[in-house]
């Protein structure tokens, strides 16, 4: 009997954890999280842009191996920033729509990364 109660309690705890993960956050919290993700993303992109500008200035060339790598890093920084903002925006949804939103954000990020990688290989 004790094993049955502990199994039921364990199952209930797992069920609560699983269903709680897809709950919509309050709009104010979502706005704050989105704003923070945007700020962080802007900082990442600004750092990548500065690296690219510095390499261009130091080399005197518009494009070389180092600037090509920095350009790739800039594209990835932008994609990552967009992904983080999108994921935070998904928190306003709940259940299946939230899951779909997050999957779409991840898919877009992966596509953008693949495109950046393709461009890097061509340089």
Buried (B, 14 or more C-beta within 10 A) or exposed (E): EEEEEEEEEEEEEEEEEEEEEBEBBEEEEBBEBBEEBBEBBEEBBEEBBEBBEEBBEEEEEEEBEBBBBBBBBBBBBBBBBBBBBBBBBBBBBBEEEBBEBBEEBEEBBEEBBEEBEEEBEEE
